[in-house]
Amino acid sequence: MSETAATFRAEAAIARLHALHPVLIDLSLDRLERLLARLGHPEKRLPPVIHVAGTNGKGSTCAFLRAIAEAAGRQVHVYTSPHLVRFNERIRLSGRLVSDLELAEALEHLERINAGAPISVFEMITAAAFFLFAAYPADLAVLEVGLGGRFDATNVIPPPAAAAITSISLDHQEFLGESLGEVAREKAGIIKPHVPLVTGAQPPAALSVLAATAEQSNAPLLARGQAWDVTRLEAGFRYQDRTGTLDLPFPALPGPHQLDNAGIALTALVASGLGIPESAYAAGLLAVDWPARLERLTGRLARRLPAGFSLWLDGGHNPGAGAALATHLATWRDQPIHLVVGMKSGKDSAGFLAPLLPLAASLYAVAEEGQHLAMPVSDIIAASGAIARPGPTVASALAAIGHSQPRGRVLICGSLYLAGEVLKQDRA
């Protein structure tokens, strides 16, 4: 089959996904469990799994896990969401993105097996990932939770080799609860009896819930500051666990918060018992790649700015991500910082912007054509206390910044869906 025909089949199958019922998010496991049973339980035929939940840092932690394991010569399957540019980004088979033909054939097979029974988009995609992972050999499968943990579609798997919970903050309150403790209880749903649980820096209200759940499950808790830690050095960072210390280079993903994510990944790999040698740590940290996480853009959009500017992109979109970004932006005070912000409707835009506003020389609110559920520009301006100016698009905001300022760093942020549209424009 030609590449064009395979792409058409994949796009058609993906389009049909969006007509599935229930259309809205409906956290449950029954529908997926029925489909997986009809498929012969591929979720029970996976390589050793590291299961990753959390509010912020899940994707980056998965990227670290993959990069370090691959640096050790291991074959790694990875399931993440959402995608930024191409749907295929969600499923990696033994180190490569799933092909259009493989994706089309898997989704078509699942449609036939499901036979019109109620099932959600994410459940069908998760089933496709498990179906493909079971068909290809690998040494490790890295699974990112889509939403929450307890009733997330990925939580149908048997006990994994290790579980990891990254930084918890308030997000998706309509599904997960209004307090950190409630959110943590949903994330803690991935904790399994006797399976090591790795967690990084957490608010006390979240950590107490995770610790109590781990104790009830007899799951060893490997918490930062107790079982392991990372310390920033002048030329890198020091990783320390119960076996000793190791000095490592700064990872390729910038930002102080990435040291926490890297430490989670290292600890989870050790706890998984996969035998990853320490010699692979540095190579993996330097090779890690994860788009739209403080990524510097150098393509078509970046060239719209005059000399003296640099353009950056981050998909952070909740108050916890805003605080993490602010910590990194504080190291950028040698040049003016200009923010271009677009968000998804329903997000806590005021909470996201609050730590960033004191650091910004200018702020533009944007909404791109094709951006999924884009928050109106007027709502972002209101959330900023009328400080933001209307872009109203990324291109027009960059033009305004370039004409009014002699130099600086420009950060586009606020939504992974905006990040996807930006990457399409920059790569065009």
Secondary structure, DSSP 8 states (H G I E B T S, - for coil): --HHHHHHHHHHHHHHHTT-SS-S----SHHHHHHHHHTT-GGGS-SSEEEEE-SSSHHHHHHHHHHHHHHTT--EEEE----SS-GGGGEEETTEE--HHHHHHHHHHHHHHHTT----HHHHHHHHHHHHHHHS--SEEEEE-SSSSTT-GGGGS---SEEEE-------HHHH-SSHHHHHHHHGGG--TT--EEE-S--HHHHHHHHHHHHHTT--EEEBTTTEEEEE-SSEEEEEETTEEEEEE--SS-STHHHHHHHHHHHHHHHHT----THHHHHHHHH---TTSSEEE-STTGGGS-TTEEEEE----SHHHHHHHHHHHGGGTTS-EEEEE--BTTS-HHHHHTTTGGG-SEEEE---TT-TTB--HHHHHHHTTS-SEE--SHHHHHHHHHHH-SSEEEEEES-HHHHHHHHHHHH-
